[in-house]
Amino acid sequence: MEAEQRSILVTGGAGYIGSHTIIELLARWPGEVISLDHFGNSSPAVFDRIERITGKRVRNHAVDLCDRNALDRVLAAEPAIAGVIHFAAYKSVPESVADPHKYYHNNIASLVNILQACTARGIHRFIFSSSCSVYGNIDTLPVGEGTVLGYAESPYAYTKQIGERIVADHVRIDPAMNAISLRYFNPAGAHASGLNGEDPINPPSSLVPVITRTASGRIPQMAVHGTDYATRDGSCIRDYVHVSDIADAHIAALERTFSGVMEDHHEIINLGTGSGVSVLEAIAAFEEVSGVALNYRLGPRRAGDVGAIWSDTSRSRALLGWEAKRDLREMMRSAWAWEQHCLAMPKR
């Protein structure tokens, strides 16, 4: 198939990482980019923002991936699709603890459907959105792809462990498939323009949008969940990586699936910076960049959280030629610009 025919389907294209990946694909991928998103935790307005940034309008199919018949109709209508980047999933750790069945049904059924549909349509390039949460609480840091997975601390994390196994088993029975599971550490920040960022319909649970919404007054006060972890200041430590760097990695991974150089038909690759930042350090970095003092309180641990985790980045450099370029200050600067843009937008 010629490069210009390699249309790419992005599931969850209206979501946080999905929309930023679409922006980068539109700038660099030679084929068409198509979205599938039923707006369970996002808004159709994201495609207006993408068009404003790129000058291109993305076609979206408002379909629930748990509906296999509807998915089949989409793929029949888009015969040029040659690869899929699968983001569509619920991702809130606390919500998954409170409502595990919602996560098991949605995240697993949708993955099984899209994989089976891909094989049925002869689509053999697949990128799976996984997570560093698959590692659980790990004593040895940084964590590499060969690290034995620990107990999944939340149902969300368990769906990602199961998801990777599903992808591996699917590739075993469809040897024409090339798949890469990307284990994200903690995506943060927004597009450099300040015109697109994390904007969930449901209350955010990720740290950076909670910080920016607290700074703007949309959240009256934020909580630091746990100050008694075995870390340098007692708060959780995470490896924060800019969302646009994550988007760049997806293009590198997609190119690898088409390249013929994959070591295995299913590869697993971490996406992180290789260093950890605590919650209190992230708050301090935001306050320095923005000049805004945050209203926060110190609270108890949150169910499902791990104490500390950051990535070994050697495999992403070796296999993808990728490493994170944007630092914590840029994450905070861009996220704050996005929050100010949100405040100026009409209320939906």
N, C-alpha and C positions, 0 to 999 in steps of 0.2 A: 504494500500500500504506500503510495506516495505521501510525502510529509504533509502536503497541503490537504490531503484527505483524512488525516489523523485527527478527527474531531475528538474532543475530550469532554466527558460528562463529569461534572462536579456535583456530587450529592451533598445536600446541606450548603448549597452555594450562597444562600442569604445569611449564613452564620458568620461568626467572627473570623475564624481562620479561613473558611471557605471563600468569603468575599475578598479577603486580601490575596488569596491564591488566584482567584479569577482575575484580579487587577494585574498581577504579574504575568499570568498566562496570556492575557490580551496584548500585553506589550511584547512578549517573546515567543509564544508558541505559534508555529506556522499554520495550524489548522483552526477550525472553529471551536469555540468554548460554549458549552451548553450547561445550564443549571437545572437541578431538580431539588425543589424545596417546597414543603407544604406549610411553612411559616408557623410551625409549632412553638418556636421560641425566637422568632425573627419577624422582620417586616418586609413587605414588597418594596418599601422605600429604599432599601439597600441598592437596588438595581438602578435607581435614579442617581445615587451617589457614585456608583461605579461608572455610569455613563458620564457624569460630570468630570470625573478624574481621567477617564480614558478616551472619551469621545465615542465609545462603542456601546451599543445596547445588547445586552445578553438575553437570550431566549430562556425563559424558565418554565418548567413544567411543575405545576402545583400538585404534586402527587405524594401520597404517603407510601414509603417504601415497604411498609408492612402489607400493602395491598399488591399482591403479585400480579394480578390481572391488569391493574392500572400501570404497573411498571412495564409489563410486556408491551402494552400499547405505546408507551413512550419510546421504547427501544425500536419498535417496528417503524415508528414515525421518524426515527433518527438513524438511518442505516449507515451513516458515515462514522459513527462512534467507534473508535479503536482502543480507547483506554478510559478507565474510570478512576477518579480520586474520590474515595468514600469517606466523607466527613460526617454524614448525617447520623446523629446519635444524641441522646440526652447525656449531659456531662456534669451535673451538680452532685458533688459528693454528699452534702447533707440531705438533699432531696432523695438521693438513692438509698440512704440509710432509712429515711422515713417511709419511702414507698418503693421497696425493692422490686416488686412485681412489675411496676411500670418500666423499670430499667431493663429487667431481664427480657420482657416481651419486646420492647421497642428495639433495643440495641442488638439483640441476637437475631430476632426474626428478620429485621431489615437487612442484616449482613448476609444471612443465608439466602434471602430472596435475590439480592443483587448479584451474588456470586453465581447462583444457578442460572439467572437470567443472562449473565455475561457469557457463560459457557454455551447456553442455548443459541445465542446470537453470534458466536464466534468472536467475542471480545476477550482478548487474552493479555491485557495489560492492566494491572490493578494495584492501586496504592491504598493501603488501609491506615486510617487514623487511629493509632494506638496511643499509649500514655505511659509515662514513667511510673504511674501508680501501680503498674503490674509488679514492680519490684517489692512492694510492701515496705516494712521497716527493715532496713539493711544495716548491719554493723560496719561493713567495710565500704568505704567511700574513696573515690567516686565509683559509681556502678557502671559496669560495661555490659554489653549485650550477652556475654556468656555468664553473667551473674545468675545464680540459681534464684528463681522467683520465690519470694516469700509469701506469707499469707496475705491475701487481698484484704485491705483494711476497710473496704466499702463495697457494696454491690456494684457501683460504677466501675471500680477497679477490677472486680471479678469479671464483668462483661468484657473488659479489654483483654484479660487473660484468656477467657474463653474465645474471644474473637480471633486472637492470634492463632489459637489451635484450629479454629474453623478454617481460617485461610490456609494454614499448613496442610490440613487434611484435604481441602478442596484442590489445592495444587497437586497433591499426590494422585488424585483421580482424574485430573485434567492437566497432563504434562505439557500442554501447549501454553499454559498460563504462566506468566512472569508476574510475581507479586512482591511488593515490599511493604512491610509493616514499619511505620515510623513511630517510634516511642518519643512523643513530645515531653519535654520537661514543662516549664510553665510559660506559655505564651503570654506576652504583655505588650502594651503600647498600642499605637495606631498608625495609620498611613501618614507619611511625612507631610502631606497636604493638610492634615487635621480634618479631612472631610469624611473619613470612614474609620470606624473603630468598633469596640465591643459595645453592643447596644441590645442586650437581651430584653425580651418582654417581661420575663419573670425576674424577680429580684436577683441581682448578681451575687455569686458566691466567691468568685475569683478576687484575689486581693486588690489588684490595681484599680478595677472599676469601682470597688468599694471605697478605696482611698479617694479617687477623684470625685465620686458622688458625695462623699462626706465633706470634702473641701468646698464643693459648690453649694452645699446645703440640701441636696436632694435626699441625703441620708443624714439624720440629725447627729448621730454619733456612731462610730464604728468600734468594734470590739477586737482586741488582739486575743486570739483563741489559744491560750496557753502560754504561761511564762515560766514553766518548770521543766521544760525539756532539757536534755543534756546537750545544750548548744551554748555558744559563747555569751548569749544574752538571755537565754531561757525561752526565746520564741522560736517557732518553726523556721527551718532553713530550706529554701528552694532555689532551684537553678532557673532564673528568669531569662527568657530568650525573646527577642523582639519578634512580633508576629510577621513582619515583612521578611525577616530572616527565615522564619519557618516556611513562608510562602516560597521563597527562593529554593529551599531544600526540596519542596515538592516537585518543582520543575526539574531539578537535577535527578531526583528519583525516577520521575516519569521518563526522562531521557535514557536513564540506565535500563529501564525495562524494555526499551526499543533497541538497545545498542548491541545486544548479543554477547555482552561481556559478563553477565551475571554469574556469580560463583554457584548459585543454587537457584531453583525456581521460586523459592520464597526466602527473602533476606530480611533480617531485622536490623534496624539502625536507630540508634539514639539521636535525638536532636536537642542539644543543650549547649551551654557556653563553657562548661567545665569548672564552674565555680558557683558557690552557694551564697545567697543573700538572706539574712533573717528578716522576719516581718518588721521588727523595729528598725532595722537598717533601711528597708524599703520605705518606711514612713519618713525617716530622716532624709533620704534622697529626694523624695517628693517635696518635702517642705523646703529643701534647699533650692530646687529647681523652680518651684512655683512661688515661693515667698509666702505661702499660706500655712498657718499653724493648724494642724488637724485636731479635731475634737475626738479623742479616742479614749477608751477605757481598757484596762487589763482584765481579762476574763479567764474562765476555766478552759480546759482543752475542749476541742470539738470532736465528736465521734467521727471516726473514719480518717482522721488526719495522721500522717506519719510525721516523725520528729524532724528528720533531716534527710535530704537527698540531693545529689547533683551528679552530673554526667561525666563519664569518660568519653571524650570526643574523638578518639583516634580512628574509630571505624567510619564515622561520617566524613572525616577528612580523606581517608584512604579510598573509600568506595564512591563517594559523591563529589569529592573535591570541594566540600562545603564546610564552612565554619561561620559562626555568628560574627557579624560585623558591627552591630549597633549595641551600645552599652546601656547600663541601667538609667543613666541620665536621659538618654534619648528616648527610652521607653516612657519615662515619667513625663518628659517634655511633650511628646506626641500624644500621650494619653490625656494630658491636661488640655492641650489644644482641642482635642476631640470633645472633651467634656464641655468646654466653652462653646463649641459649635453646636452641641446638642441643646444647650440652654437657649441658644438663639433660634432654634428650629421651632416651627409651630407644634403645639402639643398634639400627639396622635390619640 
